Amino acid sequence: MSTDNKQDTDLINRALEFEQRKLSFQTTSDRIIASRQVKELILSLNDIYKENKDSEIMDIMKRLTVIKRKIEVRLKGRSQS
C-alpha cells in the first residue's frame, strides 16, 4: 500500500468517524472547533476526489457539508426573514 493511499484511507476514516459523532456541541467554542475540523476534512477529501473521481468520496463530502451547515446555523443563529 502506497503512502498516499494509506493517507487517503486514514482521511476517509476520520471523515466517517466525524460523521458518526454525536453532534451536541455544548459551547460556542466546541462548535467553532467542529466547524473548522469538518471544513478541513471536506477540503482534504476534495483534493482526493480531484485525483480519482470516486463517487463514494463525493457522497461523504456532501454529508459532511450538511453537518457543517447545521453547525454554522447554530453558530450564526437563525436569520429573521
GIRAJO-V168562 format. One record per backbone hydrogen bond with DSSP energy under -1.0 kcal/mol. CO is the residue of the C=O (numbers start at 1). NH is the residue of the N-H. E is the energy in kcal/mol with one decimal. If there is no record, write none. Layout:
CO|NH|E  CO|NH|E
This chain:
2|6|-2.3  3|7|-2.6  4|8|-2.7  5|9|-2.3  6|10|-2.6  7|11|-2.5  8|12|-2.5  9|13|-2.5  10|14|-2.3  11|15|-2.3  12|16|-2.5  13|17|-2.4  14|18|-2.5  15|19|-2.2  16|20|-1.5  22|24|-1.5  27|31|-1.9  28|32|-2.4  29|33|-2.4  30|34|-2.5  31|35|-2.5  32|36|-2.3  33|37|-2.5  34|38|-2.7  35|39|-2.0  36|40|-2.3  37|41|-2.3  38|42|-2.5  39|43|-2.5  40|44|-2.2  41|45|-2.7  42|46|-2.2  43|47|-1.6  44|48|-1.7  45|49|-2.9  46|50|-2.3  48|52|-1.9  49|53|-2.8  54|58|-1.5  55|59|-2.2  56|60|-2.0  57|61|-2.5  58|62|-2.2  59|63|-2.2  60|64|-2.6  61|65|-2.1  62|66|-1.7  63|67|-1.8  64|68|-2.7  65|69|-2.4  66|70|-2.0  67|71|-2.2  68|72|-2.5  69|73|-2.3  70|74|-1.8  71|75|-2.0  72|76|-3.0  73|77|-2.2
